[in-house]
Amino acid sequence: MPAADPRAVESLLAFWVEAGVDVTYGEGPNDRMAAGLEALKPRPAAAPRAVAPSALSAAPLRLPGVDAAVVASAREAAAAAGDLEALQAAIAAYEGCELKRQGARQAVFARGAPNAVVMVIGEGPGAEEDLQGAPFVGRAGKLLDKMLAAAGLTDRVFITNTVFWRPPGNRTPTPAEQMACAPFVERAIALVQPKALLLVGAASAKSMLQRTEGILAMRGRWFEWRSEDGALEIPAMPTLHPAFLLRQPAAKKKAWEDLLMLTDRLDRPARPT
């Protein structure tokens, strides 16, 4: 019998290693059929482990890249702001969001009525917003203003974002960046005391409601936004971002339906107490 070519043997061994074979022989015979039948047998379900409700509500959301000390400092600074002007100054002085050091010109906080019945919360500033220092002032903002005016909401809204500095290249803000700014958003809601939140775009809706669905699945539905301490609970309506509507004009009908649902709820008579 001719000797095997060592190169062919080496190649074959390498093939079997890549396929997951790590031994040539076992210590004894192995009945693969019996093992397969055993694996198919039903297993009793494990008893669910009880979790105290307080533990669920108290457990903070943890994300990679989020420093708990940074978020704590944001909460402290936000809580100390007694009005919107002080809150704007606290945001401008805040160093906990990495976006501030990634090319943004300035902090972009808010515009609109300080006693608004609706708070509009977008994703983050773009190039024009970074230049002017106000949210939703570019092409998408002009479309948003037209839609709000058509719904009779021009003087009834307060507009802000989930982050206050422009993400590089107008990219979507990350959950970590949104969490670093979340205490200031929450404080703005507490100061304005709106009757409803209009969450504009997927990144805003997911961050504010802590949900994972896409915006097309969430829009047109009412959710409840709750503050970190549970003291505030406000109805929230996710809707399509006007930048998306500029690219997909046919979707404007859906956004208009959302606004009609919002105004209907605002104008609904209050229930007697």
C-alpha positions, -999 to 999 in steps of 0.1 A, spaced: 0 0 0 16 33 -10 23 58 17 -1 87 20 10 121 9 17 141 41 3 173 25 -30 155 17 -32 142 53 -25 176 67 -51 192 45 -77 165 55 -70 170 92 -73 208 88 -107 202 71 -120 181 100 -107 206 126 -127 234 109 -157 211 108 -156 208 146 -139 173 150 -115 174 179 -109 137 186 -104 107 163 -116 81 188 -136 82 220 -131 62 251 -159 39 242 -188 33 218 -213 61 214 -249 53 205 -259 84 186 -294 72 180 -301 68 217 -287 102 225 -309 118 198 -340 101 212 -331 112 247 -328 148 235 -363 147 220 -379 138 253 -401 166 268 -385 183 298 -406 196 327 -409 234 327 -388 252 353 -408 270 379 -406 308 373 -385 327 398 -405 353 417 -393 389 414 -406 415 438 -424 443 419 -403 469 438 -372 454 423 -385 457 388 -395 493 392 -363 503 410 -338 487 387 -322 514 366 -318 509 329 -281 502 321 -266 507 287 -230 503 275 -212 536 276 -235 551 302 -217 563 334 -241 562 363 -222 591 380 -227 612 349 -265 606 348 -266 613 385 -249 647 380 -274 655 352 -303 647 375 -288 669 402 -282 698 378 -317 694 363 -335 693 396 -318 725 407 -332 744 377 -363 763 390 -374 775 356 -368 770 319 -342 797 317 -322 781 345 -326 747 328 -312 761 295 -282 774 314 -277 741 331 -278 723 298 -252 746 283 -229 740 312 -234 703 312 -203 682 302 -218 647 306 -229 642 269 -201 632 245 -219 650 217 -208 683 231 -172 674 222 -179 661 188 -181 693 167 -213 709 179 -213 747 179 -237 751 208 -264 735 229 -299 736 213 -326 735 240 -361 745 230 -385 770 215 -423 776 220 -447 784 247 -435 778 282 -470 768 293 -478 747 263 -504 719 263 -483 698 240 -445 691 242 -430 681 209 -399 660 214 -377 652 184 -345 632 181 -316 658 180 -305 690 163 -294 691 127 -270 715 109 -294 744 108 -304 740 144 -268 738 155 -262 771 136 -293 790 150 -294 774 184 -331 764 182 -348 730 174 -367 723 142 -357 754 122 -345 737 90 -366 722 62 -381 695 84 -389 722 111 -407 744 86 -428 714 76 -435 706 112 -446 742 118 -470 740 89 -485 708 102 -489 722 137 -505 754 123 -530 734 102 -539 715 134 -544 747 154 -514 740 176 -491 769 167 -491 787 201 -498 755 221 -465 737 217 -431 736 233 -405 719 211 -373 702 222 -352 671 215 -339 640 233 -303 654 229 -291 690 229 -261 688 207 -259 680 170 -247 644 164 -218 643 138 -231 640 103 -267 643 115 -267 607 126 -293 593 150 -283 599 186 -273 567 205 -293 554 235 -263 563 257 -263 599 245 -300 602 250 -298 588 285 -271 613 294 -296 641 285 -327 624 297 -328 641 332 -330 675 315 -358 664 291 -377 651 321 -372 684 340 -385 704 310 -416 682 311 -420 689 348 -417 726 343 -440 730 313 -466 705 326 -480 696 291 -512 676 287 -496 654 260 -463 646 244 -458 643 207 -428 621 201 -414 628 166 -394 600 150 -383 565 160 -353 575 181 -375 599 202 -403 574 207 -380 545 216 -360 566 240 -390 583 258 -411 552 260 -383 526 264 -398 505 236 -382 486 207 -409 487 180 -404 507 149 -421 540 144 -446 526 119 -458 502 146 -460 528 173 -474 558 154 -511 565 158 -512 548 192 -514 563 227 -488 554 253 -482 566 288 -448 583 295 -438 581 332 -411 601 349 -382 584 366 -397 588 401 -432 580 389 -446 614 399 -456 623 364 -476 603 339 -485 619 306 -501 605 274 -477 603 245 -483 599 208 -454 588 185 -455 601 150 -434 602 118 -405 626 116 -410 655 92 -376 647 76 -391 613 67 -422 630 53 -400 652 30 -386 620 16 -419 601 15 -447 627 9 -473 600 7 -468 593 44 -480 628 53 -516 614 55 -505 592 84 -488 620 103 -519 642 98 -541 614 112 -518 614 143 -522 651 148 -560 648 145 -560 622 172 -538 645 193 -561 675 190 -592 654 195 -578 643 229 -567 678 238 -602 692 231 -621 664 247 -641 676 277 -624 667 310 -641 638 329 -659 650 361 -641 642 393 
